Amino acid sequence: MVSGHLPRRPSWACRGCAEPWPCPAYRRRLRPAQQPLAVVVLTTQAVDAIRDLAEPPERVLRRFLWFTPLTEADCLAVLRSTGHA
Ligand SMILES: [Zn+2]
C-alpha cells in the first residue's frame, strides 16, 4: 500500500527507515481512501506482530490501527473477544 516502507519481521522495524513500523513515513502516506483496506491488512499484521513482539497486545494493536478511534482499552476488549489476549 505504501511503497518503500514495509515491515521486517520479527523486529517490526521498517525496511526503509528502521523506525518502528508502521513508521512515520508509512503513516503520512496512507491516504484516507486506503484506510478501509488498511484496517484489514494492518489487523492481520498486528496479530503477527503480537506473536513476535514482547509488548502488551493492546499496545501493538493500537500502534497498527493508529488512524482509527480505538483506544488501548478498546483494543484490549477486541483482543479478549477474539481470544488473542
Ligand atoms: Zn519507514
PDB file of the backbone (N, CA, C, O) and the ligand in Angstrom, with CONECT records:
HET     ZN  A 101       1
ATOM      1  N   MET A   1       0.820  -1.209   0.000  1.00  0.00           N
ATOM      2  CA  MET A   1       0.000   0.000   0.000  1.00  0.00           C
ATOM      3  C   MET A   1       0.856   1.262   0.000  1.00  0.00           C
ATOM      4  O   MET A   1       0.537   2.238  -0.679  1.00  0.00           O
ATOM      5  N   VAL A   2       1.949   1.236   0.767  1.00  0.00           N
ATOM      6  CA  VAL A   2       2.856   2.384   0.819  1.00  0.00           C
ATOM      7  C   VAL A   2       4.245   1.857   0.486  1.00  0.00           C
ATOM      8  O   VAL A   2       4.888   1.215   1.316  1.00  0.00           O
ATOM      9  N   SER A   3       4.702   2.130  -0.727  1.00  0.00           N
ATOM     10  CA  SER A   3       5.940   1.515  -1.190  1.00  0.00           C
ATOM     11  C   SER A   3       7.155   2.064  -0.450  1.00  0.00           C
ATOM     12  O   SER A   3       7.185   3.226  -0.046  1.00  0.00           O
ATOM     13  N   GLY A   4       8.155   1.202  -0.282  1.00  0.00           N
ATOM     14  CA  GLY A   4       9.421   1.612   0.307  1.00  0.00           C
ATOM     15  C   GLY A   4       9.468   1.557   1.819  1.00  0.00           C
ATOM     16  O   GLY A   4      10.551   1.584   2.403  1.00  0.00           O
ATOM     17  N   HIS A   5       8.317   1.481   2.464  1.00  0.00           N
ATOM     18  CA  HIS A   5       8.280   1.456   3.926  1.00  0.00           C
ATOM     19  C   HIS A   5       7.455   0.259   4.377  1.00  0.00           C
ATOM     20  O   HIS A   5       6.262   0.370   4.659  1.00  0.00           O
ATOM     21  N   LEU A   6       8.119  -0.876   4.435  1.00  0.00           N
ATOM     22  CA  LEU A   6       7.466  -2.142   4.761  1.00  0.00           C
ATOM     23  C   LEU A   6       8.146  -2.744   5.982  1.00  0.00           C
ATOM     24  O   LEU A   6       9.307  -2.449   6.262  1.00  0.00           O
ATOM     25  N   PRO A   7       7.417  -3.592   6.709  1.00  0.00           N
ATOM     26  CA  PRO A   7       7.989  -4.130   7.953  1.00  0.00           C
ATOM     27  C   PRO A   7       8.979  -5.270   7.718  1.00  0.00           C
ATOM     28  O   PRO A   7       8.885  -6.013   6.740  1.00  0.00           O
ATOM     29  N   ARG A   8       9.934  -5.383   8.650  1.00  0.00           N
ATOM     30  CA  ARG A   8      10.857  -6.520   8.685  1.00  0.00           C
ATOM     31  C   ARG A   8      10.527  -7.301   9.948  1.00  0.00           C
ATOM     32  O   ARG A   8      10.514  -6.754  11.051  1.00  0.00           O
ATOM     33  N   ARG A   9      10.261  -8.589   9.767  1.00  0.00           N
ATOM     34  CA  ARG A   9       9.984  -9.450  10.923  1.00  0.00           C
ATOM     35  C   ARG A   9      11.262 -10.138  11.354  1.00  0.00           C
ATOM     36  O   ARG A   9      12.130 -10.387  10.518  1.00  0.00           O
ATOM     37  N   PRO A  10      11.409 -10.456  12.649  1.00  0.00           N
ATOM     38  CA  PRO A  10      10.403 -10.307  13.706  1.00  0.00           C
ATOM     39  C   PRO A  10      10.516  -9.001  14.486  1.00  0.00           C
ATOM     40  O   PRO A  10       9.823  -8.823  15.487  1.00  0.00           O
ATOM     41  N   SER A  11      11.385  -8.075  14.041  1.00  0.00           N
ATOM     42  CA  SER A  11      11.579  -6.846  14.828  1.00  0.00           C
ATOM     43  C   SER A  11      10.456  -5.841  14.614  1.00  0.00           C
ATOM     44  O   SER A  11      10.212  -4.993  15.471  1.00  0.00           O
ATOM     45  N   TRP A  12       9.775  -5.928  13.486  1.00  0.00           N
ATOM     46  CA  TRP A  12       8.749  -4.954  13.090  1.00  0.00           C
ATOM     47  C   TRP A  12       9.328  -3.546  13.024  1.00  0.00           C
ATOM     48  O   TRP A  12       8.663  -2.565  13.355  1.00  0.00           O
ATOM     49  N   ALA A  13      10.596  -3.470  12.584  1.00  0.00           N
ATOM     50  CA  ALA A  13      11.201  -2.190  12.215  1.00  0.00           C
ATOM     51  C   ALA A  13      11.002  -2.021  10.713  1.00  0.00           C
ATOM     52  O   ALA A  13      10.895  -3.005   9.982  1.00  0.00           O
ATOM     53  N   CYS A  14      10.953  -0.786  10.259  1.00  0.00           N
ATOM     54  CA  CYS A  14      10.744  -0.503   8.841  1.00  0.00           C
ATOM     55  C   CYS A  14      11.995  -0.872   8.040  1.00  0.00           C
ATOM     56  O   CYS A  14      13.116  -0.574   8.453  1.00  0.00           O
ATOM     57  N   ARG A  15      11.789  -1.532   6.877  1.00  0.00           N
ATOM     58  CA  ARG A  15      12.902  -1.868   5.989  1.00  0.00           C
ATOM     59  C   ARG A  15      13.492  -0.620   5.340  1.00  0.00           C
ATOM     60  O   ARG A  15      14.655  -0.615   4.936  1.00  0.00           O
ATOM     61  N   GLY A  16      12.691   0.431   5.241  1.00  0.00           N
ATOM     62  CA  GLY A  16      13.136   1.647   4.558  1.00  0.00           C
ATOM     63  C   GLY A  16      13.849   2.635   5.455  1.00  0.00           C
ATOM     64  O   GLY A  16      14.825   3.257   5.037  1.00  0.00           O
ATOM     65  N   CYS A  17      13.373   2.792   6.696  1.00  0.00           N
ATOM     66  CA  CYS A  17      13.925   3.858   7.545  1.00  0.00           C
ATOM     67  C   CYS A  17      14.287   3.375   8.957  1.00  0.00           C
ATOM     68  O   CYS A  17      14.794   4.158   9.761  1.00  0.00           O
ATOM     69  N   ALA A  18      14.036   2.109   9.264  1.00  0.00           N
ATOM     70  CA  ALA A  18      14.417   1.489  10.538  1.00  0.00           C
ATOM     71  C   ALA A  18      13.590   1.959  11.736  1.00  0.00           C
ATOM     72  O   ALA A  18      13.861   1.541  12.862  1.00  0.00           O
ATOM     73  N   GLU A  19      12.609   2.798  11.526  1.00  0.00           N
ATOM     74  CA  GLU A  19      11.719   3.213  12.618  1.00  0.00           C
ATOM     75  C   GLU A  19      10.747   2.064  12.927  1.00  0.00           C
ATOM     76  O   GLU A  19      10.508   1.201  12.081  1.00  0.00           O
ATOM     77  N   PRO A  20      10.188   2.063  14.153  1.00  0.00           N
ATOM     78  CA  PRO A  20       9.157   1.061  14.439  1.00  0.00           C
ATOM     79  C   PRO A  20       8.024   1.169  13.413  1.00  0.00           C
ATOM     80  O   PRO A  20       7.532   2.259  13.119  1.00  0.00           O
ATOM     81  N   TRP A  21       7.631   0.025  12.882  1.00  0.00           N
ATOM     82  CA  TRP A  21       6.611   0.003  11.836  1.00  0.00           C
ATOM     83  C   TRP A  21       5.216  -0.189  12.443  1.00  0.00           C
ATOM     84  O   TRP A  21       5.084  -0.970  13.386  1.00  0.00           O
ATOM     85  N   PRO A  22       4.176   0.480  11.951  1.00  0.00           N
ATOM     86  CA  PRO A  22       4.123   1.398  10.818  1.00  0.00           C
ATOM     87  C   PRO A  22       4.840   2.709  11.136  1.00  0.00           C
ATOM     88  O   PRO A  22       4.488   3.420  12.078  1.00  0.00           O
ATOM     89  N   CYS A  23       5.859   3.010  10.323  1.00  0.00           N
ATOM     90  CA  CYS A  23       6.755   4.138  10.570  1.00  0.00           C
ATOM     91  C   CYS A  23       6.071   5.468  10.221  1.00  0.00           C
ATOM     92  O   CYS A  23       5.017   5.477   9.585  1.00  0.00           O
ATOM     93  N   PRO A  24       6.672   6.585  10.637  1.00  0.00           N
ATOM     94  CA  PRO A  24       6.068   7.889  10.323  1.00  0.00           C
ATOM     95  C   PRO A  24       5.822   8.104   8.825  1.00  0.00           C
ATOM     96  O   PRO A  24       4.792   8.663   8.448  1.00  0.00           O
ATOM     97  N   ALA A  25       6.751   7.669   7.969  1.00  0.00           N
ATOM     98  CA  ALA A  25       6.563   7.856   6.529  1.00  0.00           C
ATOM     99  C   ALA A  25       5.371   7.045   6.031  1.00  0.00           C
ATOM    100  O   ALA A  25       4.577   7.531   5.226  1.00  0.00           O
ATOM    101  N   TYR A  26       5.248   5.810   6.510  1.00  0.00           N
ATOM    102  CA  TYR A  26       4.096   4.985   6.136  1.00  0.00           C
ATOM    103  C   TYR A  26       2.803   5.664   6.576  1.00  0.00           C
ATOM    104  O   TYR A  26       1.834   5.748   5.821  1.00  0.00           O
ATOM    105  N   ARG A  27       2.814   6.146   7.820  1.00  0.00           N
ATOM    106  CA  ARG A  27       1.600   6.773   8.366  1.00  0.00           C
ATOM    107  C   ARG A  27       1.210   8.012   7.564  1.00  0.00           C
ATOM    108  O   ARG A  27       0.029   8.237   7.296  1.00  0.00           O
ATOM    109  N   ARG A  28       2.205   8.817   7.180  1.00  0.00           N
ATOM    110  CA  ARG A  28       1.915  10.030   6.397  1.00  0.00           C
ATOM    111  C   ARG A  28       1.366   9.693   5.022  1.00  0.00           C
ATOM    112  O   ARG A  28       0.520  10.415   4.495  1.00  0.00           O
ATOM    113  N   ARG A  29       1.843   8.594   4.434  1.00  0.00           N
ATOM    114  CA  ARG A  29       1.484   8.283   3.052  1.00  0.00           C
ATOM    115  C   ARG A  29       0.173   7.510   2.916  1.00  0.00           C
ATOM    116  O   ARG A  29      -0.380   7.411   1.821  1.00  0.00           O
ATOM    117  N   LEU A  30      -0.322   6.964   4.024  1.00  0.00           N
ATOM    118  CA  LEU A  30      -1.573   6.202   3.944  1.00  0.00           C
ATOM    119  C   LEU A  30      -2.728   7.176   3.731  1.00  0.00           C
ATOM    120  O   LEU A  30      -3.074   7.950   4.623  1.00  0.00           O
ATOM    121  N   ARG A  31      -3.315   7.127   2.547  1.00  0.00           N
ATOM    122  CA  ARG A  31      -4.390   8.073   2.208  1.00  0.00           C
ATOM    123  C   ARG A  31      -5.715   7.615   2.824  1.00  0.00           C
ATOM    124  O   ARG A  31      -5.927   6.418   3.019  1.00  0.00           O
ATOM    125  N   PRO A  32      -6.605   8.560   3.130  1.00  0.00           N
ATOM    126  CA  PRO A  32      -7.906   8.203   3.712  1.00  0.00           C
ATOM    127  C   PRO A  32      -8.650   7.146   2.888  1.00  0.00           C
ATOM    128  O   PRO A  32      -9.303   6.271   3.457  1.00  0.00           O
ATOM    129  N   ALA A  33      -8.558   7.219   1.569  1.00  0.00           N
ATOM    130  CA  ALA A  33      -9.261   6.245   0.728  1.00  0.00           C
ATOM    131  C   ALA A  33      -8.710   4.837   0.909  1.00  0.00           C
ATOM    132  O   ALA A  33      -9.402   3.863   0.610  1.00  0.00           O
ATOM    133  N   GLN A  34      -7.479   4.713   1.392  1.00  0.00           N
ATOM    134  CA  GLN A  34      -6.865   3.393   1.578  1.00  0.00           C
ATOM    135  C   GLN A  34      -7.186   2.798   2.946  1.00  0.00           C
ATOM    136  O   GLN A  34      -6.930   1.618   3.184  1.00  0.00           O
ATOM    137  N   GLN A  35      -7.743   3.603   3.842  1.00  0.00           N
ATOM    138  CA  GLN A  35      -7.903   3.159   5.230  1.00  0.00           C
ATOM    139  C   GLN A  35      -8.816   1.952   5.411  1.00  0.00           C
ATOM    140  O   GLN A  35      -8.501   1.087   6.228  1.00  0.00           O
ATOM    141  N   PRO A  36      -9.946   1.850   4.680  1.00  0.00           N
ATOM    142  CA  PRO A  36     -10.784   0.649   4.889  1.00  0.00           C
ATOM    143  C   PRO A  36     -10.026  -0.652   4.618  1.00  0.00           C
ATOM    144  O   PRO A  36     -10.122  -1.593   5.407  1.00  0.00           O
ATOM    145  N   LEU A  37      -9.281  -0.718   3.526  1.00  0.00           N
ATOM    146  CA  LEU A  37      -8.484  -1.920   3.251  1.00  0.00           C
ATOM    147  C   LEU A  37      -7.348  -2.047   4.254  1.00  0.00           C
ATOM    148  O   LEU A  37      -6.991  -3.152   4.665  1.00  0.00           O
ATOM    149  N   ALA A  38      -6.782  -0.911   4.645  1.00  0.00           N
ATOM    150  CA  ALA A  38      -5.668  -0.933   5.595  1.00  0.00           C
ATOM    151  C   ALA A  38      -6.082  -1.534   6.934  1.00  0.00           C
ATOM    152  O   ALA A  38      -5.273  -2.197   7.583  1.00  0.00           O
ATOM    153  N   VAL A  39      -7.319  -1.318   7.356  1.00  0.00           N
ATOM    154  CA  VAL A  39      -7.780  -1.907   8.619  1.00  0.00           C
ATOM    155  C   VAL A  39      -7.636  -3.425   8.553  1.00  0.00           C
ATOM    156  O   VAL A  39      -7.166  -4.048   9.505  1.00  0.00           O
ATOM    157  N   VAL A  40      -8.035  -4.016   7.441  1.00  0.00           N
ATOM    158  CA  VAL A  40      -7.967  -5.467   7.300  1.00  0.00           C
ATOM    159  C   VAL A  40      -6.512  -5.938   7.271  1.00  0.00           C
ATOM    160  O   VAL A  40      -6.134  -6.869   7.982  1.00  0.00           O
ATOM    161  N   VAL A  41      -5.708  -5.283   6.440  1.00  0.00           N
ATOM    162  CA  VAL A  41      -4.305  -5.693   6.274  1.00  0.00           C
ATOM    163  C   VAL A  41      -3.526  -5.481   7.576  1.00  0.00           C
ATOM    164  O   VAL A  41      -2.785  -6.362   8.014  1.00  0.00           O
ATOM    165  N   LEU A  42      -3.697  -4.319   8.181  1.00  0.00           N
ATOM    166  CA  LEU A  42      -2.923  -3.992   9.382  1.00  0.00           C
ATOM    167  C   LEU A  42      -3.366  -4.808  10.592  1.00  0.00           C
ATOM    168  O   LEU A  42      -2.547  -5.126  11.454  1.00  0.00           O
ATOM    169  N   THR A  43      -4.647  -5.151  10.666  1.00  0.00           N
ATOM    170  CA  THR A  43      -5.089  -6.013  11.768  1.00  0.00           C
ATOM    171  C   THR A  43      -4.445  -7.386  11.651  1.00  0.00           C
ATOM    172  O   THR A  43      -4.007  -7.959  12.649  1.00  0.00           O
ATOM    173  N   THR A  44      -4.389  -7.911  10.439  1.00  0.00           N
ATOM    174  CA  THR A  44      -3.731  -9.200  10.214  1.00  0.00           C
ATOM    175  C   THR A  44      -2.255  -9.118  10.585  1.00  0.00           C
ATOM    176  O   THR A  44      -1.720 -10.025  11.223  1.00  0.00           O
ATOM    177  N   GLN A  45      -1.598  -8.026  10.183  1.00  0.00           N
ATOM    178  CA  GLN A  45      -0.180  -7.858  10.517  1.00  0.00           C
ATOM    179  C   GLN A  45       0.009  -7.660  12.023  1.00  0.00           C
ATOM    180  O   GLN A  45       1.004  -8.110  12.590  1.00  0.00           O
ATOM    181  N   ALA A  46      -0.941  -6.991  12.664  1.00  0.00           N
ATOM    182  CA  ALA A  46      -0.840  -6.770  14.109  1.00  0.00           C
ATOM    183  C   ALA A  46      -0.873  -8.098  14.859  1.00  0.00           C
ATOM    184  O   ALA A  46      -0.168  -8.259  15.855  1.00  0.00           O
ATOM    185  N   VAL A  47      -1.676  -9.043  14.401  1.00  0.00           N
ATOM    186  CA  VAL A  47      -1.724 -10.356  15.053  1.00  0.00           C
ATOM    187  C   VAL A  47      -0.345 -11.020  14.959  1.00  0.00           C
ATOM    188  O   VAL A  47       0.128 -11.608  15.931  1.00  0.00           O
ATOM    189  N   ASP A  48       0.294 -10.928  13.800  1.00  0.00           N
ATOM    190  CA  ASP A  48       1.659 -11.468  13.656  1.00  0.00           C
ATOM    191  C   ASP A  48       2.627 -10.726  14.573  1.00  0.00           C
ATOM    192  O   ASP A  48       3.484 -11.345  15.204  1.00  0.00           O
ATOM    193  N   ALA A  49       2.494  -9.407  14.648  1.00  0.00           N
ATOM    194  CA  ALA A  49       3.398  -8.611  15.484  1.00  0.00           C
ATOM    195  C   ALA A  49       3.203  -8.926  16.966  1.00  0.00           C
ATOM    196  O   ALA A  49       4.165  -8.943  17.734  1.00  0.00           O
ATOM    197  N   ILE A  50       1.958  -9.174  17.362  1.00  0.00           N
ATOM    198  CA  ILE A  50       1.695  -9.547  18.761  1.00  0.00           C
ATOM    199  C   ILE A  50       2.454 -10.820  19.110  1.00  0.00           C
ATOM    200  O   ILE A  50       2.961 -10.962  20.222  1.00  0.00           O
ATOM    201  N   ARG A  51       2.530 -11.745  18.155  1.00  0.00           N
ATOM    202  CA  ARG A  51       3.256 -13.006  18.390  1.00  0.00           C
ATOM    203  C   ARG A  51       4.760 -12.792  18.411  1.00  0.00           C
ATOM    204  O   ARG A  51       5.478 -13.503  19.113  1.00  0.00           O
ATOM    205  N   ASP A  52       5.247 -11.811  17.641  1.00  0.00           N
ATOM    206  CA  ASP A  52       6.691 -11.580  17.527  1.00  0.00           C
ATOM    207  C   ASP A  52       7.243 -10.690  18.635  1.00  0.00           C
ATOM    208  O   ASP A  52       8.374 -10.888  19.078  1.00  0.00           O
ATOM    209  N   LEU A  53       6.462  -9.716  19.087  1.00  0.00           N
ATOM    210  CA  LEU A  53       6.971  -8.689  19.993  1.00  0.00           C
ATOM    211  C   LEU A  53       6.584  -8.994  21.434  1.00  0.00           C
ATOM    212  O   LEU A  53       5.503  -9.521  21.698  1.00  0.00           O
ATOM    213  N   ALA A  54       7.470  -8.661  22.359  1.00  0.00           N
ATOM    214  CA  ALA A  54       7.186  -8.852  23.791  1.00  0.00           C
ATOM    215  C   ALA A  54       6.589  -7.567  24.354  1.00  0.00           C
ATOM    216  O   ALA A  54       7.152  -6.957  25.263  1.00  0.00           O
ATOM    217  N   GLU A  55       5.460  -7.166  23.815  1.00  0.00           N
ATOM    218  CA  GLU A  55       4.769  -5.950  24.246  1.00  0.00           C
ATOM    219  C   GLU A  55       3.319  -6.295  24.528  1.00  0.00           C
ATOM    220  O   GLU A  55       2.801  -7.275  23.995  1.00  0.00           O
ATOM    221  N   PRO A  56       2.653  -5.495  25.367  1.00  0.00           N
ATOM    222  CA  PRO A  56       1.228  -5.759  25.600  1.00  0.00           C
ATOM    223  C   PRO A  56       0.472  -5.772  24.264  1.00  0.00           C
ATOM    224  O   PRO A  56       0.631  -4.855  23.458  1.00  0.00           O
ATOM    225  N   PRO A  57      -0.341  -6.794  24.026  1.00  0.00           N
ATOM    226  CA  PRO A  57      -1.014  -6.915  22.734  1.00  0.00           C
ATOM    227  C   PRO A  57      -1.885  -5.710  22.391  1.00  0.00           C
ATOM    228  O   PRO A  57      -1.987  -5.330  21.225  1.00  0.00           O
ATOM    229  N   GLU A  58      -2.520  -5.102  23.411  1.00  0.00           N
ATOM    230  CA  GLU A  58      -3.366  -3.949  23.104  1.00  0.00           C
ATOM    231  C   GLU A  58      -2.540  -2.770  22.612  1.00  0.00           C
ATOM    232  O   GLU A  58      -3.019  -1.972  21.806  1.00  0.00           O
ATOM    233  N   ARG A  59      -1.290  -2.650  23.093  1.00  0.00           N
ATOM    234  CA  ARG A  59      -0.407  -1.578  22.622  1.00  0.00           C
ATOM    235  C   ARG A  59      -0.009  -1.813  21.167  1.00  0.00           C
ATOM    236  O   ARG A  59       0.058  -0.878  20.368  1.00  0.00           O
ATOM    237  N   VAL A  60       0.254  -3.078  20.837  1.00  0.00           N
ATOM    238  CA  VAL A  60       0.631  -3.407  19.460  1.00  0.00           C
ATOM    239  C   VAL A  60      -0.543  -3.137  18.523  1.00  0.00           C
ATOM    240  O   VAL A  60      -0.362  -2.543  17.460  1.00  0.00           O
ATOM    241  N   LEU A  61      -1.741  -3.568  18.905  1.00  0.00           N
ATOM    242  CA  LEU A  61      -2.903  -3.357  18.037  1.00  0.00           C
ATOM    243  C   LEU A  61      -3.177  -1.876  17.858  1.00  0.00           C
ATOM    244  O   LEU A  61      -3.485  -1.439  16.749  1.00  0.00           O
ATOM    245  N   ARG A  62      -3.073  -1.104  18.908  1.00  0.00           N
ATOM    246  CA  ARG A  62      -3.282   0.345  18.817  1.00  0.00           C
ATOM    247  C   ARG A  62      -2.238   0.981  17.896  1.00  0.00           C
ATOM    248  O   ARG A  62      -2.554   1.874  17.110  1.00  0.00           O
ATOM    249  N   ARG A  63      -1.000   0.514  18.001  1.00  0.00           N
ATOM    250  CA  ARG A  63       0.085   1.023  17.133  1.00  0.00           C
ATOM    251  C   ARG A  63      -0.251   0.797  15.662  1.00  0.00           C
ATOM    252  O   ARG A  63      -0.004   1.667  14.827  1.00  0.00           O
ATOM    253  N   PHE A  64      -0.813  -0.368  15.344  1.00  0.00           N
ATOM    254  CA  PHE A  64      -1.103  -0.695  13.954  1.00  0.00           C
ATOM    255  C   PHE A  64      -2.381  -0.027  13.457  1.00  0.00           C
ATOM    256  O   PHE A  64      -2.548   0.162  12.252  1.00  0.00           O
ATOM    257  N   LEU A  65      -3.284   0.334  14.368  1.00  0.00           N
ATOM    258  CA  LEU A  65      -4.553   0.955  13.973  1.00  0.00           C
ATOM    259  C   LEU A  65      -4.610   2.399  14.463  1.00  0.00           C
ATOM    260  O   LEU A  65      -5.644   2.871  14.936  1.00  0.00           O
ATOM    261  N   TRP A  66      -3.471   3.093  14.340  1.00  0.00           N
ATOM    262  CA  TRP A  66      -3.354   4.468  14.849  1.00  0.00           C
ATOM    263  C   TRP A  66      -4.382   5.411  14.244  1.00  0.00           C
ATOM    264  O   TRP A  66      -4.754   6.393  14.886  1.00  0.00           O
ATOM    265  N   PHE A  67      -4.849   5.147  13.039  1.00  0.00           N
ATOM    266  CA  PHE A  67      -5.748   6.074  12.332  1.00  0.00           C
ATOM    267  C   PHE A  67      -7.216   5.840  12.673  1.00  0.00           C
ATOM    268  O   PHE A  67      -8.090   6.525  12.141  1.00  0.00           O
ATOM    269  N   THR A  68      -7.496   4.884  13.549  1.00  0.00           N
ATOM    270  CA  THR A  68      -8.871   4.623  13.981  1.00  0.00           C
ATOM    271  C   THR A  68      -9.099   5.279  15.342  1.00  0.00           C
ATOM    272  O   THR A  68      -8.138   5.681  15.998  1.00  0.00           O
ATOM    273  N   PRO A  69     -10.359   5.393  15.776  1.00  0.00           N
ATOM    274  CA  PRO A  69     -10.620   5.981  17.090  1.00  0.00           C
ATOM    275  C   PRO A  69     -10.409   5.007  18.247  1.00  0.00           C
ATOM    276  O   PRO A  69     -10.667   5.369  19.395  1.00  0.00           O
ATOM    277  N   LEU A  70      -9.950   3.785  17.983  1.00  0.00           N
ATOM    278  CA  LEU A  70      -9.775   2.783  19.039  1.00  0.00           C
ATOM    279  C   LEU A  70      -8.718   3.224  20.051  1.00  0.00           C
ATOM    280  O   LEU A  70      -7.631   3.660  19.671  1.00  0.00           O
ATOM    281  N   THR A  71      -9.039   3.111  21.330  1.00  0.00           N
ATOM    282  CA  THR A  71      -8.061   3.332  22.399  1.00  0.00           C
ATOM    283  C   THR A  71      -7.406   1.988  22.737  1.00  0.00           C
ATOM    284  O   THR A  71      -7.833   0.944  22.245  1.00  0.00           O
ATOM    285  N   GLU A  72      -6.361   2.021  23.585  1.00  0.00           N
ATOM    286  CA  GLU A  72      -5.752   0.752  24.019  1.00  0.00           C
ATOM    287  C   GLU A  72      -6.775  -0.111  24.754  1.00  0.00           C
ATOM    288  O   GLU A  72      -6.773  -1.334  24.613  1.00  0.00           O
ATOM    289  N   ALA A  73      -7.658   0.531  25.547  1.00  0.00           N
ATOM    290  CA  ALA A  73      -8.695  -0.236  26.258  1.00  0.00           C
ATOM    291  C   ALA A  73      -9.647  -0.895  25.260  1.00  0.00           C
ATOM    292  O   ALA A  73     -10.049  -2.042  25.453  1.00  0.00           O
ATOM    293  N   ASP A  74     -10.007  -0.181  24.200  1.00  0.00           N
ATOM    294  CA  ASP A  74     -10.856  -0.765  23.157  1.00  0.00           C
ATOM    295  C   ASP A  74     -10.142  -1.952  22.502  1.00  0.00           C
ATOM    296  O   ASP A  74     -10.735  -3.005  22.268  1.00  0.00           O
ATOM    297  N   CYS A  75      -8.860  -1.751  22.217  1.00  0.00           N
ATOM    298  CA  CYS A  75      -8.079  -2.814  21.575  1.00  0.00           C
ATOM    299  C   CYS A  75      -8.010  -4.043  22.473  1.00  0.00           C
ATOM    300  O   CYS A  75      -8.099  -5.172  21.990  1.00  0.00           O
ATOM    301  N   LEU A  76      -7.853  -3.829  23.778  1.00  0.00           N
ATOM    302  CA  LEU A  76      -7.810  -4.958  24.704  1.00  0.00           C
ATOM    303  C   LEU A  76      -9.137  -5.707  24.685  1.00  0.00           C
ATOM    304  O   LEU A  76      -9.151  -6.938  24.703  1.00  0.00           O
ATOM    305  N   ALA A  77     -10.250  -4.983  24.648  1.00  0.00           N
ATOM    306  CA  ALA A  77     -11.560  -5.628  24.594  1.00  0.00           C
ATOM    307  C   ALA A  77     -11.709  -6.446  23.311  1.00  0.00           C
ATOM    308  O   ALA A  77     -12.235  -7.558  23.339  1.00  0.00           O
ATOM    309  N   VAL A  78     -11.249  -5.900  22.201  1.00  0.00           N
ATOM    310  CA  VAL A  78     -11.318  -6.629  20.920  1.00  0.00           C
ATOM    311  C   VAL A  78     -10.467  -7.899  21.004  1.00  0.00           C
ATOM    312  O   VAL A  78     -10.901  -8.979  20.605  1.00  0.00           O
ATOM    313  N   LEU A  79      -9.258  -7.748  21.527  1.00  0.00           N
ATOM    314  CA  LEU A  79      -8.350  -8.894  21.605  1.00  0.00           C
ATOM    315  C   LEU A  79      -8.921  -9.982  22.494  1.00  0.00           C
ATOM    316  O   LEU A  79      -8.833 -11.165  22.167  1.00  0.00           O
ATOM    317  N   ARG A  80      -9.512  -9.584  23.627  1.00  0.00           N
ATOM    318  CA  ARG A  80     -10.106 -10.586  24.530  1.00  0.00           C
ATOM    319  C   ARG A  80     -11.274 -11.293  23.849  1.00  0.00           C
ATOM    320  O   ARG A  80     -11.441 -12.504  23.995  1.00  0.00           O
ATOM    321  N   SER A  81     -12.080 -10.539  23.104  1.00  0.00           N
ATOM    322  CA  SER A  81     -13.260 -11.138  22.467  1.00  0.00           C
ATOM    323  C   SER A  81     -12.874 -12.110  21.360  1.00  0.00           C
ATOM    324  O   SER A  81     -13.663 -12.976  20.982  1.00  0.00           O
ATOM    325  N   THR A  82     -11.645 -11.962  20.838  1.00  0.00           N
ATOM    326  CA  THR A  82     -11.209 -12.850  19.758  1.00  0.00           C
ATOM    327  C   THR A  82     -10.185 -13.879  20.230  1.00  0.00           C
ATOM    328  O   THR A  82      -9.623 -14.619  19.423  1.00  0.00           O
ATOM    329  N   GLY A  83      -9.945 -13.922  21.547  1.00  0.00           N
ATOM    330  CA  GLY A  83      -9.048 -14.923  22.093  1.00  0.00           C
ATOM    331  C   GLY A  83      -7.584 -14.633  21.908  1.00  0.00           C
ATOM    332  O   GLY A  83      -6.759 -15.539  22.029  1.00  0.00           O
ATOM    333  N   HIS A  84      -7.228 -13.371  21.612  1.00  0.00           N
ATOM    334  CA  HIS A  84      -5.824 -13.006  21.417  1.00  0.00           C
ATOM    335  C   HIS A  84      -5.205 -12.359  22.653  1.00  0.00           C
ATOM    336  O   HIS A  84      -4.030 -11.992  22.623  1.00  0.00           O
ATOM    337  N   ALA A  85      -5.961 -12.209  23.734  1.00  0.00           N
ATOM    338  CA  ALA A  85      -5.415 -11.625  24.968  1.00  0.00           C
ATOM    339  C   ALA A  85      -6.097 -12.269  26.152  1.00  0.00           C
ATOM    340  O   ALA A  85      -5.795 -11.931  27.297  1.00  0.00           O
TER     341      ALA A  85
HETATM  342 ZN    ZN A 101       9.795   3.672   7.096  1.00  0.00          ZN2+
END
